Amino acid sequence: MTRPIDTLELIKNTKRKINPNYNAKIRDIDAIYSSSIDKIQLILNAFTFGYAQGVKAQKRNKAYKK
């Protein structure tokens, strides 16, 4: 059985580790915000963007700050 994840704790801890080259920029946040029709779509769009950035960083072995 897996242990439950504390979502907000995971977010807090991960924020400190993100390589700044793969962090969301203001223009990214603005594009996600302005193209989302409601809060649910906003969350899903932001998740998808973050996932894509993470995949890109992982492929380059640069997901976390050194």
CHARMM internal coordinates of N, CA and C (Angstrom, degrees):
IC EDIT
DIST 1 N 1 CA 1.4490
DIST 1 CA 1 C 1.5336
ANGL 1 N 1 CA 1 C 108.92
DIST 1 C 2 N 1.3025
ANGL 1 CA 1 C 2 N 116.78
DIHE 1 N 1 CA 1 C 2 N 133.16
DIST 2 N 2 CA 1.4615
ANGL 1 C 2 N 2 CA 120.12
DIHE 1 CA 1 C 2 N 2 CA 179.86
DIST 2 CA 2 C 1.5141
ANGL 2 N 2 CA 2 C 110.16
DIHE 1 C 2 N 2 CA 2 C -84.88
DIST 2 C 3 N 1.3164
ANGL 2 CA 2 C 3 N 114.63
DIHE 2 N 2 CA 2 C 3 N 152.17
DIST 3 N 3 CA 1.4638
ANGL 2 C 3 N 3 CA 117.52
DIHE 2 CA 2 C 3 N 3 CA 179.94
DIST 3 CA 3 C 1.5365
ANGL 3 N 3 CA 3 C 109.03
DIHE 2 C 3 N 3 CA 3 C -83.80
DIST 3 C 4 N 1.3208
ANGL 3 CA 3 C 4 N 117.63
DIHE 3 N 3 CA 3 C 4 N 147.05
DIST 4 N 4 CA 1.4664
ANGL 3 C 4 N 4 CA 120.27
DIHE 3 CA 3 C 4 N 4 CA -179.77
DIST 4 CA 4 C 1.5278
ANGL 4 N 4 CA 4 C 111.40
DIHE 3 C 4 N 4 CA 4 C -65.01
DIST 4 C 5 N 1.3008
ANGL 4 CA 4 C 5 N 115.49
DIHE 4 N 4 CA 4 C 5 N 147.66
DIST 5 N 5 CA 1.4609
ANGL 4 C 5 N 5 CA 121.52
DIHE 4 CA 4 C 5 N 5 CA 179.92
DIST 5 CA 5 C 1.5185
ANGL 5 N 5 CA 5 C 109.25
DIHE 4 C 5 N 5 CA 5 C -95.83
DIST 5 C 6 N 1.3266
ANGL 5 CA 5 C 6 N 116.53
DIHE 5 N 5 CA 5 C 6 N 130.99
DIST 6 N 6 CA 1.4589
ANGL 5 C 6 N 6 CA 121.07
DIHE 5 CA 5 C 6 N 6 CA 172.25
DIST 6 CA 6 C 1.5273
ANGL 6 N 6 CA 6 C 105.90
DIHE 5 C 6 N 6 CA 6 C -84.63
DIST 6 C 7 N 1.3077
ANGL 6 CA 6 C 7 N 116.17
DIHE 6 N 6 CA 6 C 7 N 100.15
DIST 7 N 7 CA 1.4642
ANGL 6 C 7 N 7 CA 122.61
DIHE 6 CA 6 C 7 N 7 CA -172.00
DIST 7 CA 7 C 1.5226
ANGL 7 N 7 CA 7 C 112.74
DIHE 6 C 7 N 7 CA 7 C -55.32
DIST 7 C 8 N 1.3154
ANGL 7 CA 7 C 8 N 116.93
DIHE 7 N 7 CA 7 C 8 N -48.95
DIST 8 N 8 CA 1.4646
ANGL 7 C 8 N 8 CA 119.56
DIHE 7 CA 7 C 8 N 8 CA -176.75
DIST 8 CA 8 C 1.5213
ANGL 8 N 8 CA 8 C 112.01
DIHE 7 C 8 N 8 CA 8 C -68.59
DIST 8 C 9 N 1.3219
ANGL 8 CA 8 C 9 N 116.95
DIHE 8 N 8 CA 8 C 9 N -33.88
DIST 9 N 9 CA 1.4679
ANGL 8 C 9 N 9 CA 120.86
DIHE 8 CA 8 C 9 N 9 CA 176.57
DIST 9 CA 9 C 1.5312
ANGL 9 N 9 CA 9 C 110.03
DIHE 8 C 9 N 9 CA 9 C -67.08
DIST 9 C 10 N 1.3225
ANGL 9 CA 9 C 10 N 116.48
DIHE 9 N 9 CA 9 C 10 N -41.09
DIST 10 N 10 CA 1.4634
ANGL 9 C 10 N 10 CA 121.10
DIHE 9 CA 9 C 10 N 10 CA 177.35
DIST 10 CA 10 C 1.5253
ANGL 10 N 10 CA 10 C 111.17
DIHE 9 C 10 N 10 CA 10 C -61.29
DIST 10 C 11 N 1.3165
ANGL 10 CA 10 C 11 N 116.92
DIHE 10 N 10 CA 10 C 11 N -43.89
DIST 11 N 11 CA 1.4669
ANGL 10 C 11 N 11 CA 121.66
DIHE 10 CA 10 C 11 N 11 CA 178.16
DIST 11 CA 11 C 1.5289
ANGL 11 N 11 CA 11 C 110.04
DIHE 10 C 11 N 11 CA 11 C -61.91
DIST 11 C 12 N 1.3193
ANGL 11 CA 11 C 12 N 116.07
DIHE 11 N 11 CA 11 C 12 N -47.79
DIST 12 N 12 CA 1.4737
ANGL 11 C 12 N 12 CA 121.11
DIHE 11 CA 11 C 12 N 12 CA -178.99
DIST 12 CA 12 C 1.5320
ANGL 12 N 12 CA 12 C 111.39
DIHE 11 C 12 N 12 CA 12 C -58.99
DIST 12 C 13 N 1.3123
ANGL 12 CA 12 C 13 N 116.96
DIHE 12 N 12 CA 12 C 13 N -46.04
DIST 13 N 13 CA 1.4616
ANGL 12 C 13 N 13 CA 120.83
DIHE 12 CA 12 C 13 N 13 CA -178.69
DIST 13 CA 13 C 1.5277
ANGL 13 N 13 CA 13 C 112.57
DIHE 12 C 13 N 13 CA 13 C -69.83
DIST 13 C 14 N 1.3042
ANGL 13 CA 13 C 14 N 116.76
DIHE 13 N 13 CA 13 C 14 N -35.49
DIST 14 N 14 CA 1.4597
ANGL 13 C 14 N 14 CA 120.58
DIHE 13 CA 13 C 14 N 14 CA -177.81
DIST 14 CA 14 C 1.5215
ANGL 14 N 14 CA 14 C 111.60
DIHE 13 C 14 N 14 CA 14 C -74.14
DIST 14 C 15 N 1.3231
ANGL 14 CA 14 C 15 N 118.01
DIHE 14 N 14 CA 14 C 15 N -34.51
DIST 15 N 15 CA 1.4717
ANGL 14 C 15 N 15 CA 121.65
DIHE 14 CA 14 C 15 N 15 CA -179.82
DIST 15 CA 15 C 1.5247
ANGL 15 N 15 CA 15 C 111.88
DIHE 14 C 15 N 15 CA 15 C -53.70
DIST 15 C 16 N 1.3189
ANGL 15 CA 15 C 16 N 116.22
DIHE 15 N 15 CA 15 C 16 N -37.08
DIST 16 N 16 CA 1.4668
ANGL 15 C 16 N 16 CA 120.81
DIHE 15 CA 15 C 16 N 16 CA -177.67
DIST 16 CA 16 C 1.5244
ANGL 16 N 16 CA 16 C 112.54
DIHE 15 C 16 N 16 CA 16 C -72.08
DIST 16 C 17 N 1.3164
ANGL 16 CA 16 C 17 N 117.07
DIHE 16 N 16 CA 16 C 17 N -18.58
DIST 17 N 17 CA 1.4607
ANGL 16 C 17 N 17 CA 121.13
DIHE 16 CA 16 C 17 N 17 CA -172.79
DIST 17 CA 17 C 1.5244
ANGL 17 N 17 CA 17 C 114.31
DIHE 16 C 17 N 17 CA 17 C -101.77
DIST 17 C 18 N 1.3196
ANGL 17 CA 17 C 18 N 118.08
DIHE 17 N 17 CA 17 C 18 N -13.06
DIST 18 N 18 CA 1.4669
ANGL 17 C 18 N 18 CA 121.29
DIHE 17 CA 17 C 18 N 18 CA -173.99
DIST 18 CA 18 C 1.5238
ANGL 18 N 18 CA 18 C 110.98
DIHE 17 C 18 N 18 CA 18 C -65.12
DIST 18 C 19 N 1.3158
ANGL 18 CA 18 C 19 N 115.01
DIHE 18 N 18 CA 18 C 19 N 130.95
DIST 19 N 19 CA 1.4563
ANGL 18 C 19 N 19 CA 120.89
DIHE 18 CA 18 C 19 N 19 CA 173.90
DIST 19 CA 19 C 1.5331
ANGL 19 N 19 CA 19 C 107.22
DIHE 18 C 19 N 19 CA 19 C -63.40
DIST 19 C 20 N 1.3257
ANGL 19 CA 19 C 20 N 119.14
DIHE 19 N 19 CA 19 C 20 N 124.72
DIST 20 N 20 CA 1.4666
ANGL 19 C 20 N 20 CA 121.77
DIHE 19 CA 19 C 20 N 20 CA -176.45
DIST 20 CA 20 C 1.5347
ANGL 20 N 20 CA 20 C 113.65
DIHE 19 C 20 N 20 CA 20 C -57.21
DIST 20 C 21 N 1.3173
ANGL 20 CA 20 C 21 N 117.54
DIHE 20 N 20 CA 20 C 21 N -25.59
DIST 21 N 21 CA 1.4621
ANGL 20 C 21 N 21 CA 119.80
DIHE 20 CA 20 C 21 N 21 CA 178.55
DIST 21 CA 21 C 1.5265
ANGL 21 N 21 CA 21 C 112.70
DIHE 20 C 21 N 21 CA 21 C -67.79
DIST 21 C 22 N 1.3310
ANGL 21 CA 21 C 22 N 116.92
DIHE 21 N 21 CA 21 C 22 N -18.34
DIST 22 N 22 CA 1.4615
ANGL 21 C 22 N 22 CA 121.35
DIHE 21 CA 21 C 22 N 22 CA -178.02
DIST 22 CA 22 C 1.5271
ANGL 22 N 22 CA 22 C 112.21
DIHE 21 C 22 N 22 CA 22 C -115.19
DIST 22 C 23 N 1.3145
ANGL 22 CA 22 C 23 N 117.15
DIHE 22 N 22 CA 22 C 23 N 9.95
DIST 23 N 23 CA 1.4505
ANGL 22 C 23 N 23 CA 121.30
DIHE 22 CA 22 C 23 N 23 CA 177.78
DIST 23 CA 23 C 1.5288
ANGL 23 N 23 CA 23 C 109.43
DIHE 22 C 23 N 23 CA 23 C -78.94
DIST 23 C 24 N 1.3157
ANGL 23 CA 23 C 24 N 117.44
DIHE 23 N 23 CA 23 C 24 N 158.66
DIST 24 N 24 CA 1.4595
ANGL 23 C 24 N 24 CA 121.62
DIHE 23 CA 23 C 24 N 24 CA 178.38
DIST 24 CA 24 C 1.5327
ANGL 24 N 24 CA 24 C 109.58
DIHE 23 C 24 N 24 CA 24 C -70.76
DIST 24 C 25 N 1.2936
ANGL 24 CA 24 C 25 N 115.72
DIHE 24 N 24 CA 24 C 25 N 132.53
DIST 25 N 25 CA 1.4681
ANGL 24 C 25 N 25 CA 122.28
DIHE 24 CA 24 C 25 N 25 CA 176.59
DIST 25 CA 25 C 1.5316
ANGL 25 N 25 CA 25 C 108.22
DIHE 24 C 25 N 25 CA 25 C -94.36
DIST 25 C 26 N 1.3194
ANGL 25 CA 25 C 26 N 116.31
DIHE 25 N 25 CA 25 C 26 N 163.61
DIST 26 N 26 CA 1.4703
ANGL 25 C 26 N 26 CA 120.70
DIHE 25 CA 25 C 26 N 26 CA 179.31
DIST 26 CA 26 C 1.5280
ANGL 26 N 26 CA 26 C 110.52
DIHE 25 C 26 N 26 CA 26 C -55.97
DIST 26 C 27 N 1.3249
ANGL 26 CA 26 C 27 N 117.09
DIHE 26 N 26 CA 26 C 27 N -41.32
DIST 27 N 27 CA 1.4806
ANGL 26 C 27 N 27 CA 119.63
DIHE 26 CA 26 C 27 N 27 CA -178.80
DIST 27 CA 27 C 1.5284
ANGL 27 N 27 CA 27 C 110.39
DIHE 26 C 27 N 27 CA 27 C -64.27
DIST 27 C 28 N 1.3369
ANGL 27 CA 27 C 28 N 117.35
DIHE 27 N 27 CA 27 C 28 N -34.64
DIST 28 N 28 CA 1.4681
ANGL 27 C 28 N 28 CA 120.64
DIHE 27 CA 27 C 28 N 28 CA 177.48
DIST 28 CA 28 C 1.5257
ANGL 28 N 28 CA 28 C 110.44
DIHE 27 C 28 N 28 CA 28 C -67.20
DIST 28 C 29 N 1.3252
ANGL 28 CA 28 C 29 N 115.42
DIHE 28 N 28 CA 28 C 29 N -46.09
DIST 29 N 29 CA 1.4651
ANGL 28 C 29 N 29 CA 120.47
DIHE 28 CA 28 C 29 N 29 CA -179.87
DIST 29 CA 29 C 1.5166
ANGL 29 N 29 CA 29 C 110.56
DIHE 28 C 29 N 29 CA 29 C -62.56
DIST 29 C 30 N 1.3279
ANGL 29 CA 29 C 30 N 116.84
DIHE 29 N 29 CA 29 C 30 N -42.69
DIST 30 N 30 CA 1.4636
ANGL 29 C 30 N 30 CA 121.02
DIHE 29 CA 29 C 30 N 30 CA 178.93
DIST 30 CA 30 C 1.5338
ANGL 30 N 30 CA 30 C 111.07
DIHE 29 C 30 N 30 CA 30 C -62.84
DIST 30 C 31 N 1.3258
ANGL 30 CA 30 C 31 N 117.10
DIHE 30 N 30 CA 30 C 31 N -43.01
DIST 31 N 31 CA 1.4684
ANGL 30 C 31 N 31 CA 120.56
DIHE 30 CA 30 C 31 N 31 CA 179.57
DIST 31 CA 31 C 1.5293
ANGL 31 N 31 CA 31 C 110.90
DIHE 30 C 31 N 31 CA 31 C -63.94
DIST 31 C 32 N 1.3271
ANGL 31 CA 31 C 32 N 116.41
DIHE 31 N 31 CA 31 C 32 N -43.00
DIST 32 N 32 CA 1.4632
ANGL 31 C 32 N 32 CA 120.39
DIHE 31 CA 31 C 32 N 32 CA 178.60
DIST 32 CA 32 C 1.5237
ANGL 32 N 32 CA 32 C 110.18
DIHE 31 C 32 N 32 CA 32 C -63.92
DIST 32 C 33 N 1.3176
ANGL 32 CA 32 C 33 N 116.57
DIHE 32 N 32 CA 32 C 33 N -45.84
DIST 33 N 33 CA 1.4677
ANGL 32 C 33 N 33 CA 121.48
DIHE 32 CA 32 C 33 N 33 CA -178.80
DIST 33 CA 33 C 1.5255
ANGL 33 N 33 CA 33 C 111.57
DIHE 32 C 33 N 33 CA 33 C -62.52
DIST 33 C 34 N 1.3309
ANGL 33 CA 33 C 34 N 116.68
DIHE 33 N 33 CA 33 C 34 N -48.40
DIST 34 N 34 CA 1.4709
ANGL 33 C 34 N 34 CA 119.89
DIHE 33 CA 33 C 34 N 34 CA -174.35
DIST 34 CA 34 C 1.5333
ANGL 34 N 34 CA 34 C 112.88
DIHE 33 C 34 N 34 CA 34 C -72.86
DIST 34 C 35 N 1.3284
ANGL 34 CA 34 C 35 N 117.68
DIHE 34 N 34 CA 34 C 35 N -20.41
DIST 35 N 35 CA 1.4643
ANGL 34 C 35 N 35 CA 119.02
DIHE 34 CA 34 C 35 N 35 CA -179.68
DIST 35 CA 35 C 1.5255
ANGL 35 N 35 CA 35 C 113.19
DIHE 34 C 35 N 35 CA 35 C -96.83
DIST 35 C 36 N 1.3168
ANGL 35 CA 35 C 36 N 117.55
DIHE 35 N 35 CA 35 C 36 N -1.85
DIST 36 N 36 CA 1.4631
ANGL 35 C 36 N 36 CA 121.67
DIHE 35 CA 35 C 36 N 36 CA -178.87
DIST 36 CA 36 C 1.5243
ANGL 36 N 36 CA 36 C 109.87
DIHE 35 C 36 N 36 CA 36 C -96.03
DIST 36 C 37 N 1.3331
ANGL 36 CA 36 C 37 N 115.79
DIHE 36 N 36 CA 36 C 37 N 130.78
DIST 37 N 37 CA 1.4688
ANGL 36 C 37 N 37 CA 118.99
DIHE 36 CA 36 C 37 N 37 CA -175.53
DIST 37 CA 37 C 1.5299
ANGL 37 N 37 CA 37 C 113.58
DIHE 36 C 37 N 37 CA 37 C -86.16
DIST 37 C 38 N 1.3343
ANGL 37 CA 37 C 38 N 117.29
DIHE 37 N 37 CA 37 C 38 N -17.65
DIST 38 N 38 CA 1.4586
ANGL 37 C 38 N 38 CA 120.53
DIHE 37 CA 37 C 38 N 38 CA 177.47
DIST 38 CA 38 C 1.5331
ANGL 38 N 38 CA 38 C 109.47
DIHE 37 C 38 N 38 CA 38 C -155.19
DIST 38 C 39 N 1.3242
ANGL 38 CA 38 C 39 N 116.12
DIHE 38 N 38 CA 38 C 39 N 177.68
DIST 39 N 39 CA 1.4719
ANGL 38 C 39 N 39 CA 120.61
DIHE 38 CA 38 C 39 N 39 CA -175.80
DIST 39 CA 39 C 1.5257
ANGL 39 N 39 CA 39 C 112.41
DIHE 38 C 39 N 39 CA 39 C -63.35
DIST 39 C 40 N 1.3227
ANGL 39 CA 39 C 40 N 116.58
DIHE 39 N 39 CA 39 C 40 N -38.00
DIST 40 N 40 CA 1.4605
ANGL 39 C 40 N 40 CA 119.93
DIHE 39 CA 39 C 40 N 40 CA -179.29
DIST 40 CA 40 C 1.5225
ANGL 40 N 40 CA 40 C 110.31
DIHE 39 C 40 N 40 CA 40 C -64.61
DIST 40 C 41 N 1.3254
ANGL 40 CA 40 C 41 N 116.92
DIHE 40 N 40 CA 40 C 41 N -46.67
DIST 41 N 41 CA 1.4609
ANGL 40 C 41 N 41 CA 120.02
DIHE 40 CA 40 C 41 N 41 CA 178.81
DIST 41 CA 41 C 1.5307
ANGL 41 N 41 CA 41 C 110.51
DIHE 40 C 41 N 41 CA 41 C -63.91
DIST 41 C 42 N 1.3184
ANGL 41 CA 41 C 42 N 117.41
DIHE 41 N 41 CA 41 C 42 N -36.57
DIST 42 N 42 CA 1.4620
ANGL 41 C 42 N 42 CA 122.04
DIHE 41 CA 41 C 42 N 42 CA 177.31
DIST 42 CA 42 C 1.5380
ANGL 42 N 42 CA 42 C 110.28
DIHE 41 C 42 N 42 CA 42 C -59.50
DIST 42 C 43 N 1.3133
ANGL 42 CA 42 C 43 N 116.09
DIHE 42 N 42 CA 42 C 43 N -47.67
DIST 43 N 43 CA 1.4661
ANGL 42 C 43 N 43 CA 120.57
DIHE 42 CA 42 C 43 N 43 CA 179.86
DIST 43 CA 43 C 1.5261
ANGL 43 N 43 CA 43 C 110.64
DIHE 42 C 43 N 43 CA 43 C -63.75
DIST 43 C 44 N 1.3189
ANGL 43 CA 43 C 44 N 117.21
DIHE 43 N 43 CA 43 C 44 N -45.20
DIST 44 N 44 CA 1.4615
ANGL 43 C 44 N 44 CA 120.50
DIHE 43 CA 43 C 44 N 44 CA -179.67
DIST 44 CA 44 C 1.5297
ANGL 44 N 44 CA 44 C 111.83
DIHE 43 C 44 N 44 CA 44 C -65.37
DIST 44 C 45 N 1.3299
ANGL 44 CA 44 C 45 N 117.22
DIHE 44 N 44 CA 44 C 45 N -40.94
DIST 45 N 45 CA 1.4671
ANGL 44 C 45 N 45 CA 120.53
DIHE 44 CA 44 C 45 N 45 CA 177.65
DIST 45 CA 45 C 1.5275
ANGL 45 N 45 CA 45 C 110.97
DIHE 44 C 45 N 45 CA 45 C -63.75
DIST 45 C 46 N 1.3301
ANGL 45 CA 45 C 46 N 116.40
DIHE 45 N 45 CA 45 C 46 N -41.92
DIST 46 N 46 CA 1.4656
ANGL 45 C 46 N 46 CA 120.20
DIHE 45 CA 45 C 46 N 46 CA 179.37
DIST 46 CA 46 C 1.5285
ANGL 46 N 46 CA 46 C 110.61
DIHE 45 C 46 N 46 CA 46 C -65.90
DIST 46 C 47 N 1.3225
ANGL 46 CA 46 C 47 N 116.84
DIHE 46 N 46 CA 46 C 47 N -40.35
DIST 47 N 47 CA 1.4641
ANGL 46 C 47 N 47 CA 120.10
DIHE 46 CA 46 C 47 N 47 CA 177.56
DIST 47 CA 47 C 1.5304
ANGL 47 N 47 CA 47 C 110.48
DIHE 46 C 47 N 47 CA 47 C -62.13
DIST 47 C 48 N 1.3246
ANGL 47 CA 47 C 48 N 116.44
DIHE 47 N 47 CA 47 C 48 N -46.31
DIST 48 N 48 CA 1.4601
ANGL 47 C 48 N 48 CA 121.01
DIHE 47 CA 47 C 48 N 48 CA -179.22
DIST 48 CA 48 C 1.5202
ANGL 48 N 48 CA 48 C 111.10
DIHE 47 C 48 N 48 CA 48 C -61.54
DIST 48 C 49 N 1.3200
ANGL 48 CA 48 C 49 N 117.12
DIHE 48 N 48 CA 48 C 49 N -42.61
DIST 49 N 49 CA 1.4663
ANGL 48 C 49 N 49 CA 121.24
DIHE 48 CA 48 C 49 N 49 CA 177.40
DIST 49 CA 49 C 1.5340
ANGL 49 N 49 CA 49 C 109.88
DIHE 48 C 49 N 49 CA 49 C -61.48
DIST 49 C 50 N 1.3169
ANGL 49 CA 49 C 50 N 116.69
DIHE 49 N 49 CA 49 C 50 N -47.58
DIST 50 N 50 CA 1.4629
ANGL 49 C 50 N 50 CA 120.90
DIHE 49 CA 49 C 50 N 50 CA -179.89
DIST 50 CA 50 C 1.5189
ANGL 50 N 50 CA 50 C 111.75
DIHE 49 C 50 N 50 CA 50 C -62.21
DIST 50 C 51 N 1.3137
ANGL 50 CA 50 C 51 N 116.13
DIHE 50 N 50 CA 50 C 51 N -40.17
DIST 51 N 51 CA 1.4601
ANGL 50 C 51 N 51 CA 120.33
DIHE 50 CA 50 C 51 N 51 CA 178.66
DIST 51 CA 51 C 1.5288
ANGL 51 N 51 CA 51 C 109.79
DIHE 50 C 51 N 51 CA 51 C -63.28
DIST 51 C 52 N 1.3239
ANGL 51 CA 51 C 52 N 117.02
DIHE 51 N 51 CA 51 C 52 N -46.17
DIST 52 N 52 CA 1.4743
ANGL 51 C 52 N 52 CA 121.16
DIHE 51 CA 51 C 52 N 52 CA 179.75
DIST 52 CA 52 C 1.5260
ANGL 52 N 52 CA 52 C 110.77
DIHE 51 C 52 N 52 CA 52 C -61.71
DIST 52 C 53 N 1.3306
ANGL 52 CA 52 C 53 N 117.75
DIHE 52 N 52 CA 52 C 53 N -42.07
DIST 53 N 53 CA 1.4583
ANGL 52 C 53 N 53 CA 121.19
DIHE 52 CA 52 C 53 N 53 CA 177.42
DIST 53 CA 53 C 1.5263
ANGL 53 N 53 CA 53 C 110.73
DIHE 52 C 53 N 53 CA 53 C -63.05
DIST 53 C 54 N 1.3236
ANGL 53 CA 53 C 54 N 116.26
DIHE 53 N 53 CA 53 C 54 N -40.52
DIST 54 N 54 CA 1.4592
ANGL 53 C 54 N 54 CA 120.62
DIHE 53 CA 53 C 54 N 54 CA 179.31
DIST 54 CA 54 C 1.5208
ANGL 54 N 54 CA 54 C 112.54
DIHE 53 C 54 N 54 CA 54 C -64.77
DIST 54 C 55 N 1.3243
ANGL 54 CA 54 C 55 N 116.14
DIHE 54 N 54 CA 54 C 55 N -41.20
DIST 55 N 55 CA 1.4670
ANGL 54 C 55 N 55 CA 120.36
DIHE 54 CA 54 C 55 N 55 CA 177.69
DIST 55 CA 55 C 1.5206
ANGL 55 N 55 CA 55 C 109.95
DIHE 54 C 55 N 55 CA 55 C -63.13
DIST 55 C 56 N 1.3291
ANGL 55 CA 55 C 56 N 116.00
DIHE 55 N 55 CA 55 C 56 N -44.62
DIST 56 N 56 CA 1.4664
ANGL 55 C 56 N 56 CA 120.49
DIHE 55 CA 55 C 56 N 56 CA 179.70
DIST 56 CA 56 C 1.5379
ANGL 56 N 56 CA 56 C 110.55
DIHE 55 C 56 N 56 CA 56 C -61.43
DIST 56 C 57 N 1.3183
ANGL 56 CA 56 C 57 N 116.33
DIHE 56 N 56 CA 56 C 57 N -45.24
DIST 57 N 57 CA 1.4665
ANGL 56 C 57 N 57 CA 120.44
DIHE 56 CA 56 C 57 N 57 CA -179.84
DIST 57 CA 57 C 1.5253
ANGL 57 N 57 CA 57 C 110.99
DIHE 56 C 57 N 57 CA 57 C -65.76
DIST 57 C 58 N 1.3202
ANGL 57 CA 57 C 58 N 116.89
DIHE 57 N 57 CA 57 C 58 N -40.66
DIST 58 N 58 CA 1.4597
ANGL 57 C 58 N 58 CA 120.82
DIHE 57 CA 57 C 58 N 58 CA -178.95
DIST 58 CA 58 C 1.5270
ANGL 58 N 58 CA 58 C 111.00
DIHE 57 C 58 N 58 CA 58 C -64.01
DIST 58 C 59 N 1.3232
ANGL 58 CA 58 C 59 N 116.82
DIHE 58 N 58 CA 58 C 59 N -39.78
DIST 59 N 59 CA 1.4649
ANGL 58 C 59 N 59 CA 120.60
DIHE 58 CA 58 C 59 N 59 CA 178.69
DIST 59 CA 59 C 1.5238
ANGL 59 N 59 CA 59 C 111.50
DIHE 58 C 59 N 59 CA 59 C -61.08
DIST 59 C 60 N 1.3167
ANGL 59 CA 59 C 60 N 115.47
DIHE 59 N 59 CA 59 C 60 N -31.79
DIST 60 N 60 CA 1.4672
ANGL 59 C 60 N 60 CA 120.74
DIHE 59 CA 59 C 60 N 60 CA 179.87
DIST 60 CA 60 C 1.5246
ANGL 60 N 60 CA 60 C 112.05
DIHE 59 C 60 N 60 CA 60 C -94.77
DIST 60 C 61 N 1.3338
ANGL 60 CA 60 C 61 N 116.09
DIHE 60 N 60 CA 60 C 61 N 4.44
DIST 61 N 61 CA 1.4659
ANGL 60 C 61 N 61 CA 122.35
DIHE 60 CA 60 C 61 N 61 CA -178.70
DIST 61 CA 61 C 1.5296
ANGL 61 N 61 CA 61 C 111.69
DIHE 60 C 61 N 61 CA 61 C 57.38
DIST 61 C 62 N 1.3298
ANGL 61 CA 61 C 62 N 116.24
DIHE 61 N 61 CA 61 C 62 N 39.24
DIST 62 N 62 CA 1.4566
ANGL 61 C 62 N 62 CA 121.24
DIHE 61 CA 61 C 62 N 62 CA -178.63
DIST 62 CA 62 C 1.5357
ANGL 62 N 62 CA 62 C 111.85
DIHE 61 C 62 N 62 CA 62 C -129.89
DIST 62 C 63 N 1.3088
ANGL 62 CA 62 C 63 N 117.01
DIHE 62 N 62 CA 62 C 63 N 28.60
DIST 63 N 63 CA 1.4599
ANGL 62 C 63 N 63 CA 120.27
DIHE 62 CA 62 C 63 N 63 CA -174.81
DIST 63 CA 63 C 1.5293
ANGL 63 N 63 CA 63 C 113.03
DIHE 62 C 63 N 63 CA 63 C -64.93
DIST 63 C 64 N 1.3258
ANGL 63 CA 63 C 64 N 116.64
DIHE 63 N 63 CA 63 C 64 N -35.78
DIST 64 N 64 CA 1.4544
ANGL 63 C 64 N 64 CA 119.68
DIHE 63 CA 63 C 64 N 64 CA -177.48
DIST 64 CA 64 C 1.5211
ANGL 64 N 64 CA 64 C 110.87
DIHE 63 C 64 N 64 CA 64 C -118.14
DIST 64 C 65 N 1.3337
ANGL 64 CA 64 C 65 N 115.30
DIHE 64 N 64 CA 64 C 65 N 155.47
DIST 65 N 65 CA 1.4650
ANGL 64 C 65 N 65 CA 120.31
DIHE 64 CA 64 C 65 N 65 CA 175.01
DIST 65 CA 65 C 1.5068
ANGL 65 N 65 CA 65 C 109.18
DIHE 64 C 65 N 65 CA 65 C -61.08
DIST 65 C 66 N 1.3009
ANGL 65 CA 65 C 66 N 116.16
DIHE 65 N 65 CA 65 C 66 N 147.81
DIST 66 N 66 CA 1.4750
ANGL 65 C 66 N 66 CA 121.07
DIHE 65 CA 65 C 66 N 66 CA 176.88
DIST 66 CA 66 C 1.5138
ANGL 66 N 66 CA 66 C 109.39
DIHE 65 C 66 N 66 CA 66 C -93.86
END
COOR INIT
IC SEED 1 N 1 CA 1 C
IC BUILD
